[in-house]
Structures are given as C-alpha cells and as structure tokens.
Amino acid sequence: MEKRKESHYSSASRDARQKNTNYDSDIRQACDVMRKGGVILYPTDTVWGIGCDATNEAAVKRVFEIKRRADSKSLLLLVDSEAKVSLYVKDVPEVAWDLIELSEKPLTIIYDQSRNLAPNVVAADGSVGIRVTREEFSRQLCYRYGKAIVSTSANISGEPTPQTFSEISPEILEAVDYVVGCRRKEKKGAKPSSILRLSSKGEIQIIRE
C-alpha cells in the first residue's frame, strides 16, 4: 500500500515538472518575441488574448491592425502584482487595493492619469484599464517580462469573442508572431472580466459586472 502511495506522488511530481518545463519554454519564447516588438497570442485569466509590450507604440499599432480596430480605442493591460499598477498610474486611489484584493473574479480597473505607456494604448482622456492577473501562466509571463502586457480578445473587431482556443480564427492565428502552446486543449469557456472605472478621487463606476 505504501509503495502505491509513493508511486502516486512520483507521478504527480513528474506531471508538475513537465508542466513547468512547458510553461518556461513558452514564456521564454513569448518574452523574446515581445522584446523584439512582436505580437503574441496567449491564455489569460479570462479569454485568450492578443498581446504585446504595452510600452512599445509600434507593437500596439500592430495589435490594432490585426484586430482591425480603430486606434482611437484604448486597450486593456495585464500586470502580475498590485505593486506594478503604480508604475503605470500616476495616483492610485487607496480603495483600488481593497478592490483588487477582495474581488472574487478577474477585475479590470480603469484609472485616471496613466504614465510610462505607449501613447496609443491609452484612452483619449489619459485613462487606462489594468488588471492584476492571478492565473498561473499569464502571471508568470507578466512577471518574467517585467512590463505591462496588452490583453485584448483574440478576434477581429465586431466579431464574437472566442471562449476557447479552438474558436480562434485562422486569420488571427496567422497574423500574430507567436502562439503560446499551453492551455490550448481546454474546453471550458471563459468569461470576460468585470470592469470598474475608478476616478482619482476614489469614485467608482461599474462598466461591466
């Protein structure tokens, strides 16, 4: 009986090592592509996203072109921790930390007075939407890359948002520079995040529940 138990843990350990190895390879390649100004397709804490370095204006422009989306619209960003939010928002209201910590589902917060970002990733009024991701792959990707990463749904603007990797159109797959291999086989549909607008005075407006 003891022998079977030991075998079970050995198998679990091998699976974990294999998963980490796959993640490491994907993350290294995705980071390399983004450092060169490329665009990636990757799994997030919500739906699959088209992403790039949020500080690279040319890369952000390509994301708009791939989605055929007007560049007058802003894009959402992912970071791996609460501390990173302060790098891209001039004055983060205190209530933001409670909202992030207590949220039971992915939460994107639109902040006033963005900074240190590509001009075309920011809305006309200077605001920016940022989400702290808790999902393992996207969190590690943001951590290893060290900068905010664009996260916009993997579809042509106006078309339905793909809920799983299998629903992403060939046009999108061919347009990006790197497609992450992890989590492609998942069949459970994901949902977009909640969205709040948070003014510099701490006033909250619900955009999407």
C-alpha positions as CSV (number, residue, x, y, z in Angstrom):
1,M,0.0,0.0,0.0
2,E,2.8,2.3,0.9
3,K,4.5,1.6,-2.4
4,R,1.5,2.6,-4.4
5,K,1.2,5.9,-2.5
6,E,4.9,6.7,-3.2
7,S,4.3,6.0,-6.9
8,H,1.3,8.3,-7.0
9,Y,3.3,11.2,-5.6
10,S,6.2,10.5,-8.0
11,S,3.8,10.6,-10.9
12,A,2.3,13.9,-9.7
13,S,5.7,15.4,-9.3
14,R,6.7,14.4,-12.9
15,D,3.5,16.0,-14.2
16,A,4.3,19.2,-12.3
17,R,7.8,19.3,-13.6
18,Q,6.6,18.7,-17.2
19,K,4.0,21.5,-16.8
20,N,6.7,23.9,-15.5
21,T,9.0,22.9,-18.3
22,N,6.4,23.7,-20.9
23,Y,5.5,27.0,-19.3
24,D,9.2,28.0,-19.1
25,S,9.7,27.4,-22.8
26,D,6.5,29.2,-23.8
27,I,7.3,32.1,-21.5
28,R,10.9,32.5,-22.8
29,Q,9.8,32.5,-26.4
30,A,6.8,34.8,-25.8
31,C,9.1,37.3,-23.9
32,D,11.7,37.1,-26.7
33,V,9.1,37.9,-29.3
34,M,7.7,40.9,-27.3
35,R,11.2,42.3,-26.7
36,K,11.7,42.4,-30.4
37,G,8.4,44.3,-30.9
38,G,6.3,41.2,-31.8
39,V,2.7,40.3,-31.1
40,I,1.7,37.1,-29.2
41,L,-1.5,35.1,-28.6
42,Y,-1.7,33.8,-25.1
43,P,-4.1,32.4,-22.4
44,T,-5.1,34.8,-19.6
45,D,-7.3,34.7,-16.5
46,T,-10.3,35.3,-18.8
47,V,-10.3,34.6,-22.6
48,W,-7.3,34.1,-24.9
49,G,-5.6,37.4,-25.6
50,I,-3.6,39.2,-28.3
51,G,-0.7,40.8,-26.5
52,C,2.4,42.8,-26.8
53,D,4.7,45.2,-24.9
54,A,2.4,47.9,-23.6
55,T,5.2,50.4,-23.8
56,N,6.0,49.8,-27.5
57,E,4.0,52.1,-29.7
58,A,4.7,50.2,-32.9
59,A,3.8,46.8,-31.4
60,V,0.5,48.3,-30.1
61,K,-0.2,49.7,-33.6
62,R,0.1,46.1,-35.0
63,V,-2.4,44.8,-32.4
64,F,-4.9,47.4,-33.7
65,E,-4.2,46.4,-37.3
66,I,-4.6,42.7,-36.5
67,K,-8.0,43.3,-34.9
68,R,-9.0,45.9,-37.5
69,R,-9.9,48.1,-34.6
70,A,-9.9,51.9,-34.5
71,D,-6.8,53.1,-32.8
72,S,-8.9,55.8,-31.0
73,K,-10.0,53.0,-28.6
74,S,-7.8,52.0,-25.7
75,L,-6.6,48.5,-24.8
76,L,-6.6,46.7,-21.5
77,L,-3.3,45.7,-19.8
78,L,-2.2,42.8,-17.6
79,V,0.3,43.0,-14.7
80,D,1.4,40.3,-12.2
81,S,1.0,42.3,-9.0
82,E,-0.6,45.2,-7.3
83,A,2.8,46.9,-7.0
84,K,3.1,47.1,-10.8
85,V,-0.1,49.2,-11.0
86,S,1.7,52.2,-9.5
87,L,4.2,52.1,-12.4
88,Y,1.5,53.0,-14.9
89,V,-0.9,55.1,-12.9
90,K,0.2,58.5,-11.5
91,D,-2.0,58.5,-8.4
92,V,-3.7,55.2,-7.5
93,P,-6.7,55.7,-5.1
94,E,-6.4,53.8,-1.8
95,V,-9.7,52.0,-2.5
96,A,-8.1,50.3,-5.5
97,W,-6.0,48.0,-3.3
98,D,-9.1,46.7,-1.5
99,L,-11.0,46.2,-4.8
100,I,-8.2,44.2,-6.2
101,E,-7.7,42.1,-3.1
102,L,-11.3,41.3,-2.4
103,S,-12.5,40.7,-6.0
104,E,-13.7,37.1,-6.4
105,K,-13.4,37.2,-10.2
106,P,-11.0,38.8,-12.7
107,L,-11.3,42.6,-12.3
108,T,-10.2,45.3,-14.7
109,I,-10.0,48.8,-13.2
110,I,-9.9,51.9,-15.4
111,Y,-7.6,54.5,-13.8
112,D,-7.1,58.2,-14.5
113,Q,-3.7,59.7,-15.3
114,S,-1.8,56.9,-16.9
115,R,2.0,57.1,-17.3
116,N,5.0,55.1,-18.7
117,L,2.9,53.5,-21.5
118,A,2.8,53.7,-25.3
119,P,0.6,56.7,-26.2
120,N,-1.7,54.6,-28.4
121,V,-2.5,52.1,-25.6
122,V,-4.1,55.0,-23.5
123,A,-7.6,56.4,-24.0
124,A,-8.0,60.0,-25.3
125,D,-8.7,61.2,-21.7
126,G,-5.5,59.7,-20.4
127,S,-7.1,56.8,-18.6
128,V,-6.0,53.1,-18.9
129,G,-7.5,49.8,-17.9
130,I,-5.3,47.5,-15.9
131,R,-6.0,44.0,-14.4
132,V,-3.8,42.1,-11.9
133,T,-3.9,38.6,-13.2
134,R,-4.0,35.6,-10.8
135,E,-3.9,32.9,-13.5
136,E,-0.6,31.0,-13.4
137,F,0.6,31.3,-17.0
138,S,-0.2,35.0,-17.6
139,R,1.0,36.0,-14.1
140,Q,4.4,34.3,-14.7
141,L,4.5,35.8,-18.2
142,C,4.0,39.3,-16.9
143,Y,6.5,38.7,-14.0
144,R,9.2,37.5,-16.3
145,Y,8.6,40.1,-19.0
146,G,8.8,42.9,-16.3
147,K,6.4,45.2,-18.1
148,A,2.6,45.6,-18.6
149,I,1.3,43.4,-21.4
150,V,-1.6,44.3,-23.7
151,S,-4.5,41.9,-23.3
152,T,-7.3,42.2,-25.9
153,S,-9.6,39.5,-27.1
154,A,-8.5,37.3,-29.9
155,N,-11.0,38.3,-32.5
156,I,-11.5,40.7,-35.4
157,S,-13.3,43.8,-34.0
158,G,-17.0,43.3,-34.2
159,E,-16.9,39.5,-34.3
160,P,-17.8,37.2,-31.3
161,T,-15.1,36.8,-28.7
162,P,-13.6,33.3,-28.8
163,Q,-14.3,31.4,-25.5
164,T,-11.7,28.7,-26.1
165,F,-8.5,28.4,-28.2
166,S,-10.4,26.2,-30.7
167,E,-12.7,29.1,-31.6
168,I,-9.9,31.5,-32.6
169,S,-10.0,32.2,-36.3
170,P,-7.1,31.1,-38.6
171,E,-6.8,34.8,-39.6
172,I,-5.8,35.7,-36.0
173,L,-3.5,32.7,-35.6
174,E,-1.6,33.6,-38.8
175,A,-1.4,37.3,-38.0
176,V,0.5,37.1,-34.7
177,D,4.2,36.3,-34.3
178,Y,3.9,33.6,-31.6
179,V,1.1,31.4,-30.4
180,V,1.6,30.0,-26.8
181,G,1.3,26.2,-26.6
182,C,-0.1,25.9,-23.1
183,R,-3.8,25.5,-22.3
184,R,-4.9,25.0,-25.9
185,K,-6.9,21.9,-25.2
186,E,-9.1,23.4,-22.5
187,K,-12.8,23.1,-23.5
188,K,-14.4,25.1,-20.7
189,G,-15.5,28.5,-22.0
190,A,-14.1,31.6,-20.2
191,K,-15.8,34.9,-19.4
192,P,-14.5,38.5,-19.7
193,S,-13.5,40.3,-16.6
194,S,-15.6,42.8,-14.6
195,I,-14.7,46.4,-15.4
196,L,-14.8,49.3,-13.0
197,R,-13.9,52.9,-13.6
198,L,-12.1,54.5,-10.6
199,S,-11.6,58.2,-10.5
200,S,-8.5,59.8,-8.9
201,K,-10.9,60.8,-6.1
202,G,-11.9,57.2,-5.5
203,E,-15.4,57.4,-7.1
204,I,-16.4,54.0,-8.5
205,Q,-18.5,53.5,-11.7
206,I,-19.4,50.0,-12.8
207,I,-18.8,49.5,-16.5
208,R,-19.3,45.7,-16.7
209,E,-20.3,43.3,-13.9
